[in-house]
Amino acid sequence: GTPALALSNTTFDCANVGANTVQLIATDVNGNVDSASAVVTVLDTIKPGVVTQTVTVYLDATGNATIATTDIDNGTADNCGTPALALSNTTFDCANVGANTVQLIATDVNGNIDSASAVVTVVDSIIPIITCTSDTIICNPVFTFSTPVGSDNCAILSIVQSSGIPSGGNYPVGTTINTFIITDVNGNVDSCSFTVTREDFPTLATAGADVNICVDTFDLNANTPIVGIGSWSTLTTSVTFDDNTSSSTTIRGLVRGENVLIWTISNGVCDPSRDTITVTYDDQPTFSFAGADITLCEVYEVSLGGNSATIGIGTWSTISGSASIMSPNVSNSFVSNLSDGLNQLVWTISNGTCNDSFDTVNIVVGKNPIVDVGPDKTVFKDDGATLSAVITPDSLNSQNLTYQWQPSFLLDDASSSSTSTGFGFEEDTEFTVLVTSEQGCIGRDTISVFVKTLLEIPTSFTPNGDGINDVWEIKNFEQFAKMEVVVYDPLGSEVYSTSRYDYWNGRRDGNDLPVTTYYYVITVTDFGGKTEALNGIVTILR
C-alpha cells in the first residue's frame, strides 16, 4: 500500500537562505522505513521597507553641515534583519540653503535594495559679524568715517546705514547715533552702532567795551556763555576777581593805567574763544555825544548814533516821547515805538564816581504828505493838460510844502501845486509830483496823460485807377473804438455808409459816382464811450 511520508525539516527562515538538504522518510504499513535526500533552496526576494523623515540642518560657522543615515531613517526595516543604510548626499554648504532631496538606500543581508527620498532643509541661521568705528567726539560739523566691515559664514549681501548721518555729512550739535545693518545672502541680519558727539563751538567771547574808571575796582560784564564755560584771567598780578567763572564779576586791585583782562569761553574739544577788555584806571568818563539830531518820515524806529564810551559806561534814557530802547548801554542801540513829533533821548556816560557826561539827541518823526493828482487824463494833440496836486491836510505835513513835477521841461511851472503842459504837448507821458514837507518828508503821486491825434480827413481824392489817391483815406481812425461814416450827394441822397471803415473808392453799387462835391458825417466813439460827430465836404476828381 501507500507508505506514510515524513520530512526531516519542514520550516525555514532567514538563516536557511540558500541550499538546504532535507530527508523524505517513507514508512510502509509493515514498519519498513527508507529515506532519500532532497535540496530545498530558500530565497529572500523581499526588499527592505525604507521609511524616511524630513530633517532640517543648520550651517556651521564655516558654512558647512553634515547628516547621517540616522537623521533621515524613520524606521526602515527588513524581513531578514537590519539592512545596511546609505545616503546619496551627506554634506551641504551655502550653495544648498533651502530644500534638498536626498535618497536613503537600504540593502538587506541578502542583497535586496530599495530607497526612498527625503527633504533635507539647509538653514543658514548664523548672523553676520559687523564692526563699527569707535564712539567719537568732534567739534567741526563735517565728520568722515570708514564704512564698517563685516564677515559671514556664507556671503554678505549688503551693509547699509539705517540711521544717523553719512560720512562727510554735517553733524548737528549733540549726539548722533549712526547705525549700520549687515545682511547676508540668506537674510540673517545684525547691526552695530557708534555715536558721534558734536560739541558746539563755544559762544563768541565778548569781554565788553574798554573803559576808563575813577576807582580801583570795576564790575566786569562780559557776555554770558550760551555754549561753554567762561573764565577770567589777567597778566596783572595785583588784580583779583570776586568770581573768575562768572561773566559779570568785580575786579579789584587795579593798577594805574591799562589793565588787560581776558574773557575765555571753552567747550570740550573745540578751540576756545577769547576776548579782552582794557580797563584804564583814569579820572573822567568819555565826553558824551548823543549824535546829530534825526528827522524821520513815517518811520518809528532807528539806530542811535551816540559815541562809544572809551572811558566809562554809556546809558540811553528817554526825556520825551514813547521810544523803546532795545539796548540802553549800547551807543548805537536800536530804538522803536517813537512818537509822532519830537522824541528826546539822552546819552549819559558814567564812570564810577566820576562826574557823568551827557548829551541829548532830538528825533523828529514827520508824516509824508498824502498827494492826489487825480485820475489819468486823455487830451487831443496840441490841446495841453492842466495838472493839480491836492494834499490831504495834516498838522505834521501841511505847512510850507514844496512841489516838484517831473518831467519838468514839459510843464509851465514844475514847482507849483498846479501847472499846465505846453500846447506843443504831443506824446503820452507819465507825470510825477514830489511834495516835500518842512520836515523833509516826501509824498508822491503819478498821473498819465494820453494824447489823441485828430482824424485826418482828406477834402478830395481821384478814383481814376492810376494808383495815386484812388481812395478816400481817413487817417488815425484806429485810435477810436468805433467810427461810422455816411456820405451824401449834393441832393442829400446817401451814397456811402459804413460802421467798419475800409477806405471809400468813390463808387455806389459798383458804379463810379460823378465828379462833384459830397457832404459827409463822421461819428467817432472813443474807448471811454464818449461820442463825437464830425462833418464836412469831400470832392471827387478825375
C-alpha positions as CSV (number, residue, x, y, z in Angstrom):
1,G,0.0,0.0,0.0
2,T,1.0,3.7,0.1
3,P,3.7,4.4,2.7
4,A,3.5,7.1,5.2
5,L,5.8,10.0,4.3
6,A,7.6,12.4,6.6
7,L,10.2,15.2,6.2
8,S,13.3,15.8,8.3
9,N,12.6,19.6,8.2
10,T,9.5,21.5,7.1
11,T,10.2,25.1,8.2
12,F,12.8,27.6,7.0
13,D,13.7,31.2,8.0
14,C,16.3,33.8,7.0
15,A,19.1,31.7,8.5
16,N,18.2,29.0,5.8
17,V,18.6,31.2,2.8
18,G,20.4,29.1,0.2
19,A,20.5,25.3,-0.4
20,N,19.2,23.1,2.4
21,T,19.2,19.2,2.4
22,V,16.1,17.5,3.7
23,Q,15.2,13.8,4.1
24,L,12.0,12.4,2.8
25,I,11.2,9.3,5.0
26,A,8.8,6.7,3.9
27,T,7.3,4.0,6.3
28,D,5.1,1.3,4.9
29,V,2.3,-0.5,6.8
30,N,4.6,-3.2,7.9
31,G,7.1,-0.8,9.5
32,N,9.7,-0.9,6.8
33,V,11.4,2.5,6.6
34,D,13.5,4.1,3.9
35,S,14.6,7.7,3.1
36,A,16.0,9.8,0.4
37,S,17.6,13.3,0.5
38,A,16.4,16.4,-1.5
39,V,17.8,20.0,-1.8
40,V,15.4,22.8,-0.7
41,T,16.7,26.3,-1.9
42,V,15.4,29.1,0.3
43,L,15.3,32.6,-1.4
44,D,14.8,36.1,0.2
45,T,13.3,38.3,-2.5
46,I,11.6,40.9,-0.3
47,K,13.2,44.4,-0.4
48,P,13.7,46.4,2.8
49,G,10.9,48.7,3.7
50,V,12.6,52.2,3.6
51,V,10.9,54.9,5.8
52,T,12.3,58.5,5.8
53,Q,11.7,61.7,7.6
54,T,12.2,65.3,6.7
55,V,15.1,66.9,8.5
56,T,16.4,70.5,9.0
57,V,20.2,71.1,9.3
58,Y,22.0,74.3,10.2
59,L,25.2,75.5,8.6
60,D,28.0,76.0,11.0
61,A,30.4,78.9,11.2
62,T,32.4,77.6,8.2
63,G,29.2,77.4,6.1
64,N,29.0,73.6,6.2
65,A,26.6,71.0,7.6
66,T,26.5,67.1,7.5
67,I,23.9,64.5,8.1
68,A,23.9,60.8,8.9
69,T,21.6,58.0,7.9
70,T,20.2,58.1,11.5
71,D,19.0,61.7,10.7
72,I,16.9,60.5,7.8
73,D,15.9,57.0,8.8
74,N,12.4,56.8,10.4
75,G,12.1,53.1,11.0
76,T,13.5,51.3,7.9
77,A,13.2,47.5,8.4
78,D,13.7,44.2,6.6
79,N,12.3,40.6,7.0
80,C,15.8,39.4,7.5
81,G,17.4,41.6,10.0
82,T,18.6,45.2,9.9
83,P,19.5,46.4,6.5
84,A,22.6,48.5,5.8
85,L,21.8,52.2,5.2
86,A,23.5,54.7,3.0
87,L,22.7,58.3,1.8
88,S,23.0,59.8,-1.6
89,N,24.5,63.0,-0.1
90,T,25.7,63.7,3.4
91,T,27.4,67.1,3.1
92,F,25.9,70.5,2.5
93,D,27.2,74.1,2.2
94,C,26.0,77.7,1.5
95,A,25.0,76.7,-2.1
96,N,22.5,74.2,-0.7
97,V,20.5,76.6,1.5
98,G,16.9,75.6,1.2
99,A,15.2,72.3,0.4
100,N,17.4,69.4,-0.9
101,T,16.2,65.9,-1.9
102,V,18.4,63.0,-0.7
103,Q,18.0,59.3,-1.2
104,L,18.1,56.8,1.8
105,I,19.3,53.5,0.3
106,A,18.7,50.2,2.3
107,T,20.5,46.9,1.4
108,D,19.5,43.8,3.3
109,V,21.8,40.9,4.1
110,N,20.6,39.0,1.1
111,G,21.4,41.9,-1.4
112,N,17.8,43.2,-1.8
113,I,18.0,47.0,-2.3
114,D,15.4,49.8,-2.0
115,S,15.4,53.5,-1.5
116,A,13.2,56.4,-0.6
117,S,13.6,60.2,-0.9
118,A,13.7,62.7,1.9
119,V,13.8,66.5,2.0
120,V,16.8,68.0,3.9
121,T,16.2,71.7,4.5
122,V,19.5,73.5,4.9
123,V,19.3,76.6,7.1
124,D,21.8,79.4,7.5
125,S,21.0,80.8,10.9
126,I,24.4,82.3,11.8
127,I,24.1,86.1,11.8
128,P,26.9,88.0,10.1
129,I,29.5,89.9,12.0
130,I,29.9,93.7,11.7
131,T,32.3,96.0,13.4
132,C,31.7,99.8,13.7
133,T,34.2,102.5,14.4
134,S,34.6,103.7,18.0
135,D,32.4,106.4,19.5
136,T,33.8,109.8,18.6
137,I,33.7,113.4,19.9
138,I,34.1,116.2,17.3
139,C,33.8,120.0,17.1
140,N,33.7,120.7,13.3
141,P,30.3,119.8,11.8
142,V,31.7,117.7,9.0
143,F,32.8,114.2,10.0
144,T,34.2,111.5,7.8
145,F,34.5,107.8,8.9
146,S,35.1,104.4,7.3
147,T,32.2,102.2,6.4
148,P,32.0,99.3,8.9
149,V,33.4,96.0,7.7
150,G,31.7,92.6,8.1
151,S,32.1,88.9,7.6
152,D,29.7,85.9,7.3
153,N,29.9,82.1,7.1
154,C,28.3,82.4,3.6
155,A,28.4,85.8,1.9
156,I,27.4,89.3,2.7
157,L,24.6,90.8,0.7
158,S,24.8,94.4,1.9
159,I,26.0,96.8,4.6
160,V,23.7,99.9,4.8
161,Q,23.4,102.8,7.2
162,S,19.9,102.7,8.7
163,S,20.1,105.8,10.8
164,G,22.3,108.7,11.6
165,I,24.3,110.9,9.2
166,P,26.5,109.5,6.4
167,S,30.3,110.0,6.3
168,G,31.2,113.5,5.2
169,G,27.8,114.9,6.3
170,N,27.1,117.9,8.6
171,Y,26.5,116.8,12.2
172,P,24.3,118.9,14.5
173,V,25.3,119.7,18.0
174,G,24.6,116.8,20.3
175,T,24.9,113.1,20.0
176,T,24.1,111.3,16.7
177,I,23.8,107.6,16.7
178,N,25.0,106.0,13.4
179,T,23.6,102.5,12.9
180,F,24.7,100.1,10.2
181,I,22.8,96.9,9.3
182,I,24.6,94.0,7.7
183,T,22.5,91.4,5.8
184,D,23.9,88.1,4.5
185,V,22.7,86.4,1.4
186,N,20.3,84.3,3.4
187,G,18.6,87.1,5.2
188,N,20.4,87.0,8.5
189,V,20.8,90.5,9.9
190,D,22.9,92.1,12.5
191,S,23.9,95.7,13.3
192,C,26.4,97.9,15.0
193,S,26.2,101.5,16.2
194,F,28.6,104.2,17.2
195,T,27.9,107.7,18.5
196,V,29.2,110.9,17.1
197,T,29.0,113.6,19.7
198,R,29.4,117.1,18.3
199,E,30.3,119.7,20.8
200,D,29.1,123.2,19.7
201,F,31.6,125.9,19.1
202,P,31.8,128.0,22.2
203,T,30.0,131.3,22.3
204,L,32.0,134.0,20.7
205,A,33.6,135.7,23.7
206,T,32.8,139.4,24.2
207,A,34.6,140.8,27.2
208,G,32.9,144.2,27.0
209,A,34.0,147.6,25.8
210,D,37.2,149.1,27.1
211,V,36.6,151.6,29.9
212,N,38.2,154.3,32.0
213,I,37.2,154.5,35.6
214,C,38.0,156.6,38.6
215,V,38.3,153.8,41.3
216,D,40.5,150.7,41.6
217,T,37.5,148.3,41.3
218,F,35.3,147.6,38.3
219,D,32.3,145.5,37.5
220,L,33.0,143.3,34.5
221,N,30.1,142.5,32.2
222,A,31.2,140.0,29.5
223,N,28.7,138.0,27.5
224,T,27.2,135.0,29.3
225,P,28.2,131.8,27.5
226,I,25.3,130.1,25.8
227,V,27.7,127.3,24.9
228,G,30.7,126.5,27.0
229,I,32.2,127.7,30.3
230,G,33.7,131.2,30.8
231,S,36.6,132.2,32.9
232,W,38.5,135.5,33.5
233,S,42.3,135.8,33.6
234,T,44.9,138.6,33.6
235,L,48.6,139.2,33.4
236,T,48.3,142.0,36.0
237,T,49.4,140.2,39.2
238,S,47.7,142.5,41.7
239,V,44.2,142.2,40.2
240,T,41.8,139.7,41.8
241,F,38.3,138.6,40.7
242,D,35.4,138.0,43.0
243,D,34.4,135.0,40.8
244,N,36.6,134.4,37.8
245,T,34.0,131.9,36.4
246,S,31.2,134.5,36.2
247,S,30.8,136.7,33.2
248,S,29.6,139.5,35.5
249,T,32.1,139.9,38.3
250,T,34.1,142.6,40.1
251,I,37.8,143.1,39.7
252,R,39.8,144.6,42.5
253,G,43.3,145.9,42.9
254,L,43.5,147.6,39.5
255,V,46.8,149.4,38.8
256,R,47.0,152.9,37.3
257,G,46.9,152.8,33.5
258,E,45.8,149.9,31.4
259,N,44.7,146.6,32.9
260,V,44.1,143.9,30.3
261,L,41.5,141.3,31.3
262,I,40.9,138.2,29.2
263,W,37.5,136.5,28.9
264,T,37.8,132.9,27.6
265,I,34.9,130.7,26.7
266,S,35.8,127.0,26.4
267,N,33.7,124.0,25.4
268,G,35.1,120.5,25.2
269,V,37.4,119.7,22.3
270,C,36.6,122.9,20.5
271,D,39.1,125.8,20.3
272,P,38.3,128.3,23.0
273,S,37.1,131.8,22.1
274,R,38.9,134.7,23.8
275,D,38.3,138.4,24.0
276,T,39.9,141.1,26.1
277,I,38.8,144.2,27.8
278,T,41.2,147.0,28.8
279,V,40.2,148.8,32.0
280,T,42.1,152.1,32.3
281,Y,42.2,153.4,35.8
282,D,41.7,157.1,35.0
283,D,39.8,160.2,36.0
284,Q,36.9,161.3,33.9
285,P,34.5,159.5,31.6
286,T,34.5,160.0,27.9
287,F,32.8,163.2,26.8
288,S,29.3,162.3,25.8
289,F,27.9,162.9,22.3
290,A,24.4,161.6,21.5
291,G,24.8,162.1,17.8
292,A,23.2,164.5,15.3
293,D,19.5,165.3,15.5
294,I,17.4,162.9,13.3
295,T,14.4,163.6,11.2
296,L,12.3,160.6,10.1
297,C,9.3,160.3,7.9
298,E,6.7,157.8,9.0
299,V,9.5,155.7,10.4
300,Y,9.2,154.9,14.1
301,E,12.5,153.1,14.7
302,V,16.1,154.0,14.2
303,S,19.6,153.2,15.4
304,L,21.1,155.8,17.7
305,G,24.4,157.4,17.0
306,G,25.9,158.0,20.3
307,N,29.7,157.9,20.8
308,S,31.4,154.9,22.3
309,A,32.4,155.2,25.9
310,T,36.1,154.6,25.8
311,I,36.2,155.7,29.4
312,G,33.1,154.8,31.4
313,I,29.8,153.2,30.6
314,G,27.1,154.8,28.4
315,T,23.4,154.6,29.1
316,W,20.5,155.8,27.0
317,S,17.3,157.2,28.6
318,T,14.2,159.0,27.4
319,I,13.3,162.6,28.1
320,S,10.2,162.9,26.0
321,G,8.3,160.7,23.6
322,S,7.5,157.0,23.8
323,A,10.7,155.5,22.5
324,S,11.6,151.9,23.5
325,I,15.4,151.4,23.8
326,M,16.5,147.9,22.9
327,S,20.0,148.1,24.4
328,P,20.3,151.0,26.8
329,N,24.0,150.5,27.3
330,V,24.9,150.4,23.5
331,S,25.8,153.6,21.9
332,N,24.1,152.7,18.6
333,S,21.2,151.0,20.2
334,F,18.1,150.4,18.2
335,V,15.0,152.3,19.4
336,S,11.4,151.7,18.4
337,N,7.9,152.9,19.2
338,L,8.9,156.5,18.5
339,S,6.1,159.1,18.8
340,D,4.9,161.4,16.1
341,G,6.6,164.8,16.5
342,L,9.5,165.3,18.9
343,N,11.3,162.5,20.8
344,Q,14.2,163.4,23.1
345,L,16.8,160.9,24.3
346,V,19.9,161.5,26.4
347,W,23.2,159.6,26.2
348,T,24.9,159.6,29.6
349,I,28.4,158.2,30.1
350,S,29.2,157.3,33.7
351,N,32.5,156.1,35.1
352,G,32.4,155.0,38.6
353,T,32.4,158.0,40.9
354,C,33.4,160.4,38.1
355,N,31.0,163.1,37.1
356,D,28.6,161.9,34.4
357,S,28.8,163.3,30.9
358,F,25.6,163.5,28.9
359,D,24.2,164.8,25.6
360,T,20.7,165.0,24.1
361,V,19.5,164.0,20.7
362,N,16.2,165.1,19.2
363,I,14.4,162.7,16.9
364,V,11.5,164.2,15.0
365,V,9.0,161.9,13.3
366,G,7.1,163.6,10.5
367,K,4.3,162.4,8.1
368,N,4.7,162.0,4.4
369,P,2.2,164.4,2.6
370,I,-0.7,162.5,1.1
371,V,-0.8,163.6,-2.5
372,D,-3.6,163.0,-5.1
373,V,-3.3,164.2,-8.7
374,G,-6.5,162.6,-9.8
375,P,-7.2,160.0,-12.5
376,D,-5.3,159.7,-15.7
377,K,-6.3,162.1,-18.5
378,T,-6.8,161.9,-22.2
379,V,-6.4,165.1,-24.4
380,F,-6.2,165.8,-28.0
381,K,-2.8,166.7,-29.6
382,D,-1.8,170.3,-29.0
383,D,-4.7,170.9,-26.5
384,G,-2.4,170.6,-23.5
385,A,-3.4,169.5,-19.9
386,T,-3.7,171.1,-16.5
387,L,-2.2,169.1,-13.6
388,S,-3.1,169.8,-9.9
389,A,-1.8,168.1,-6.7
390,V,-4.3,168.0,-3.8
391,I,-2.8,167.5,-0.3
392,T,-4.8,165.8,2.5
393,P,-4.4,168.3,5.5
394,D,-2.3,167.1,8.4
395,S,-0.7,169.1,11.2
396,L,2.6,167.5,10.6
397,N,2.8,167.7,6.8
398,S,0.6,170.5,5.5
399,Q,2.8,173.6,6.2
400,N,5.4,175.1,4.0
401,L,5.2,172.4,1.3
402,T,7.4,172.4,-1.8
403,Y,6.4,170.8,-5.1
404,Q,8.5,169.3,-7.9
405,W,6.9,167.9,-11.1
406,Q,8.7,165.6,-13.5
407,P,9.4,165.7,-16.3
408,S,9.7,169.4,-15.6
409,F,10.6,170.5,-19.2
410,L,7.1,169.8,-20.4
411,L,5.4,172.0,-17.8
412,D,4.9,175.7,-17.4
413,D,5.8,175.7,-13.7
414,A,7.2,172.5,-12.3
415,S,7.4,173.8,-8.7
416,S,3.8,174.8,-8.2
417,S,0.9,172.7,-6.9
418,S,-1.0,173.4,-10.1
419,T,0.7,173.6,-13.5
420,S,-0.1,173.0,-17.2
421,T,1.6,171.3,-20.2
422,G,2.6,173.4,-23.1
423,F,0.5,173.4,-26.3
424,G,3.2,171.5,-28.1
425,F,2.4,168.5,-26.0
426,E,2.2,165.6,-28.4
427,E,3.1,162.3,-26.7
428,D,1.6,160.1,-23.9
429,T,3.5,161.0,-20.7
430,E,3.5,159.9,-17.1
431,F,3.9,162.9,-14.7
432,T,5.1,162.5,-11.1
433,V,4.8,165.2,-8.4
434,L,7.0,165.1,-5.3
435,V,5.6,167.1,-2.4
436,T,8.1,167.8,0.4
437,S,7.1,168.9,3.9
438,E,9.2,171.2,6.0
439,Q,10.4,168.1,7.9
440,G,11.8,166.8,4.7
441,C,9.1,164.1,4.3
442,I,8.1,163.3,0.8
443,G,4.8,162.3,-0.7
444,R,4.2,161.5,-4.4
445,D,1.6,160.6,-6.9
446,T,1.6,160.0,-10.7
447,I,-0.8,160.7,-13.5
448,S,-0.7,159.5,-17.1
449,V,-1.7,161.9,-19.8
450,F,-2.7,160.2,-23.0
451,V,-2.6,162.3,-26.2
452,K,-5.1,161.6,-29.0
453,T,-4.3,162.6,-32.6
454,L,-7.2,164.2,-34.5
455,L,-8.6,162.4,-37.5
456,E,-7.0,163.4,-40.8
457,I,-9.9,163.7,-43.3
458,P,-8.9,164.4,-47.0
459,T,-11.1,167.0,-48.7
460,S,-10.7,165.3,-52.1
461,F,-9.5,162.2,-53.9
462,T,-9.1,161.0,-57.5
463,P,-10.6,157.5,-58.0
464,N,-9.3,157.2,-61.6
465,G,-7.3,153.9,-61.2
466,D,-3.9,155.4,-61.6
467,G,-2.9,154.1,-58.1
468,I,-2.5,157.6,-56.7
469,N,-5.1,159.0,-54.3
470,D,-7.6,156.5,-55.6
471,V,-9.5,156.2,-52.3
472,W,-10.8,158.5,-49.6
473,E,-8.2,157.6,-46.9
474,I,-9.2,158.8,-43.4
475,K,-6.2,158.5,-41.1
476,N,-5.9,157.9,-37.4
477,F,-9.3,156.3,-37.0
478,E,-7.6,153.3,-35.3
479,Q,-7.4,155.3,-32.0
480,F,-11.2,155.2,-31.7
481,A,-13.2,152.2,-30.5
482,K,-15.8,152.8,-33.3
483,M,-16.2,155.1,-36.4
484,E,-19.4,155.5,-38.5
485,V,-19.1,157.3,-41.9
486,V,-22.1,158.5,-44.0
487,V,-21.6,160.4,-47.4
488,Y,-24.4,162.3,-49.1
489,D,-24.5,163.7,-52.7
490,P,-25.5,167.4,-53.4
491,L,-29.2,166.4,-53.4
492,G,-28.9,164.8,-49.9
493,S,-29.1,161.2,-51.0
494,E,-26.9,158.8,-49.1
495,V,-24.2,157.4,-51.4
496,Y,-21.9,155.6,-48.9
497,S,-22.4,154.4,-45.4
498,T,-20.3,152.1,-43.1
499,S,-19.6,151.4,-39.5
500,R,-16.5,149.5,-40.3
501,Y,-14.5,152.0,-42.3
502,D,-12.2,150.5,-45.0
503,Y,-11.4,153.4,-47.4
504,W,-14.1,154.6,-49.8
505,N,-13.4,154.2,-53.6
506,G,-15.9,156.8,-54.8
507,R,-18.4,154.2,-56.1
508,R,-22.0,153.3,-55.3
509,D,-23.4,149.9,-56.1
510,G,-20.2,149.2,-58.2
511,N,-20.6,152.4,-60.3
512,D,-18.4,155.4,-60.4
513,L,-20.0,158.5,-58.8
514,P,-19.9,161.7,-60.8
515,V,-17.2,164.3,-60.2
516,T,-18.7,166.7,-57.7
517,T,-18.6,167.8,-54.0
518,Y,-20.1,165.5,-51.4
519,Y,-21.1,166.0,-47.8
520,Y,-20.0,163.6,-45.0
521,V,-21.0,163.0,-41.4
522,I,-18.4,161.0,-39.3
523,T,-19.3,159.8,-35.8
524,V,-16.4,158.5,-33.6
525,T,-16.7,156.8,-30.2
526,D,-13.5,156.6,-28.0
527,F,-12.6,153.7,-25.8
528,G,-14.2,155.5,-22.8
529,G,-17.6,155.5,-24.6
530,K,-17.5,159.3,-25.5
531,T,-19.1,160.0,-28.9
532,E,-18.3,163.0,-31.2
533,A,-19.7,163.9,-34.6
534,L,-17.6,165.5,-37.4
535,N,-18.9,166.8,-40.7
536,G,-17.5,168.4,-43.9
537,I,-17.2,168.1,-47.6
538,V,-15.1,165.9,-49.9
539,T,-14.7,166.3,-53.7
540,I,-14.3,163.5,-56.2
541,L,-12.0,164.5,-59.0
542,R,-10.9,162.5,-62.1
